[in-house]
Amino acid sequence: MAVLLYRIGRWAFRRRRLVGGVWLGVLVLAVAAAALAPAGEEEDLSMPGTESQKAFDLLDERFPQSNSQGAEARLVFRAPDGQRVTAKENRAAVEDALGSLDDGAQVASATDPYESGAVSEDGTIAYSTITYTADAVDLTEASKDDLANAARQARDTGLTVEIGGSALDAEEEPGGTTEIVGVAVAAVVLVLALGSLIAAGLSLLTAFVGVAIAFGLVAALAVPLGLTSTVAILALMLGLAVGIDYALFITSRFRHECAQGRAPEEAAGRAVGTAGSAVVFAGATVFIALVGLGVVGIPELTKMGLGGAGAVALAVLVALTLVPALFGFFGRRMLPRAVRKAIRSGDASPRPVPDTGRPGLGARWARFVLRRPVPVLMIAGLGLGAVALPALGLELGLPGDESKSVETTQRRAYDLMSEGFGPGFNGPLTVVVDTSGSGDVRATTDLVVRTVRDVDGVASVGDPVLSRAEDTAVLTAVPDTAPNTGATKDLVHTIRSAISDVEADTGADVLVTGTTAMNIDISQAMSDALLPYLTVVIGLAVLLLTVVFRSVLVPVKAALGFLLSVGAAFGVLVAVFQWGWAADLIGIEQTGPVMSLMPILIIGIVFGLAMDYEVFLLTRMREAYVHGASPGDAVVNGFRHSGRVVAAAAIIMISVFAGFIGMSSPTIQTMGVGLAAAVAFDAFVVRMAIAPAVLALLGHRAWWLPRILDRVLPNVDIEGEKLNRQVPAHATESDAAVRRFPVGRD
């Protein structure tokens, strides 16, 4: 692979105008396709095979007329203190506000709270449900303005009015202030790490090209593939992070090869052949882990995995082709000015200049760990274990309006409904009774109603509604507790257990569904799938690393370190989002369960990213070891050559992920916190401290491979040994430059 990538790097360098033109054309086409494509729709999560999903599918079949409705809005009215909303003047204000919506082109109906009984028992709060003929994404600005004007009109009379419902649900738009700050931090780190504005700008430019293409493709395919804004934001987040990192790795190796005295074209080929091999492997691990999310069985999670995998694949292609093509345009200007000056002067000395300077920070740190491996290992391991302890209390759920900021009208509407009608009113349960196998439809339905009503924790049960064929009944049960509480989760299981006797006695099929039940089922499915998916990912990590490093203990060490970093990241999520620690710093006003998709999603993403750092650090170590260095010297060599680059790459990735914490979407906030924490723990604790400590304790045993595996396993040559044997060294520049300015070392 190294030889093939070497040839690709040299070809891209020589054909830089062709390569650059092709990527520019792809970029223009992707942007144009995104601009012309219709906007995608936000879809509810579904989980095929669960009871709640079966019930939804049955409703689609037996109540097709209910699916013709579009978006819904809920206007919630509260009377001034000491008054009732049923008072004459307040009632008139409510009716006038609702009457102003009658002329709306997209309004299908607006319920009268006084006729539908949508008034609280104390008479202070009422609500109206407005149904539209179009989905939320297709609502015109005029329709939204009419809704806001109706609320404003009622407020002018002294009423408190808030708006909830799907009509206000909008896609999260990327490109806020915090994301820009994250990219700015990445740019500063690049400049400091590379010492060149041109080199730093090249890494950012190529990452932006890959991200723009990925984002454009997701937008263009949103409607035909059902991709949501979360898929686009994940593609943007991952594309930026890995795109910058992969370009940084190859650029650093190019500068090192140039400073070794090689011509720029040869340096580009060798950079792609060596660092590019590691990029291909690292990108492949992320790609496989993300695509593997499809085995969980949640369509939205599958789409997120495919979108992120596509962005990573584009980042790899850009790094292998566009990056060396840009080397051809800039050449030695990628190097620091002092090195360029030394090369131009041709100041070559016949005698090597002794290195009297102090070793770099990476080498000094590696030697420190080698002298004290046990204390370093204990402190780092116990520290991560302590951070991971809160993960034992991990609770999964799906956020609703209760997780939004109190500054939003949706959250205030949610609170008003809870105050007026009880916390369970925001998350009613839907009980679907399939009576096609029952002899007496009415008797069966009445028995289900009585059974559900007798369950402790049920506040009320509505009258059943029969389908046109009278073979299906639907009734609504309102819990005493809020949707995301453990009590409501227990209530759903209790109801399902209670109605199982009804099914046995009547032959009917009774299913509990609704948004709350669906969220509970999805969270349970995520919990059940977490351990199998983690097992698959760990097994994949051990297998791939065994092939790459031709060692048994190194992959086991890497897998255990990955578990530590992921566990610590989960601990941070629980502490922040469930316990509320430091929640004010990132704008979280309501604690609750962790987003149910996050653990598996974070495992899939962090697995690949952790392998990035493992590969880039240990490749240099193994290269030194196979050339005769002692195990300790091999560790120092790896940190000397790769420590600074890996640290810079980790800071960049943390900055990019943290930049998304400021977005208003709870899903994106959770993703940003989890990924930033996981990368920080994995890069700076696991790979920089635990890994060298373990290698120091293992010594030569770290690189042991049984003979049978040595014969069976393929040799992927990620160190580029075949490249060194088959490709001659074209050293056409002065060796004095590298002796005086050892670029590429920490």
Protein Blocks (a to p, Z undefined) as FASTA:
>chain_A
ZZmmmmmmmmmmmmmmmmmmmmmmmmmmmmmmmmmpccddddddddehiaklmmmmmmmm
mmmmlmmpccdddddddddehiafkbmklmmmmmmmmmmmmmpmklmbdcdfklnopacf
kopaccdddddfbdfklpcfklmmmmmmmmmmmmmnopacddedjklpccddehifklmm
mmmmmmmmmmmmnopaklmmmmmmmmmmmmmmmmmmmmmmmmmnopafklmmmmmmmmmm
mmmmmmmmmmmmmmmmmmnopafklmmmmmmmmmmmmmmmmmmmmmmmmmmmmmnopakl
mmmmmmmmmmmmmmmmmmmmmmmmmmmmnmmmlpcfklmmmmmnopacfbdcddfbdcdf
klmmmmmmmmmmmlmmmmmmmmmmmmmmmmmmpccddddfklpcfkbmklmmmmmmmmmn
ojklmmccdddddfklpfblmlmmmmmmmmmmmpghiabdcdddddfkopaccdddddfb
dfkbmklmmmmmmmmmmmmmmmmmnopacddedjklmmmmmmmmmmmmmmmmmmmmmmmm
mmmmmmmnopaklmmmmmmmmmmmmmmmmmmmmmmmmnopaklmnopabgcdddfklmmm
mmmmmmmmmmmmmmmmmmmmmmmmmnopafklmmmmmmmmmmmmmmmmmmmmmmmmmmmm
mpmblklmmmmmmmmmmmmmmmmmmmmmmmmmmmmmnmmmlmgccfklmmmpccehlnom
mmmmmpccddfbdfklmmmmcghiZZ
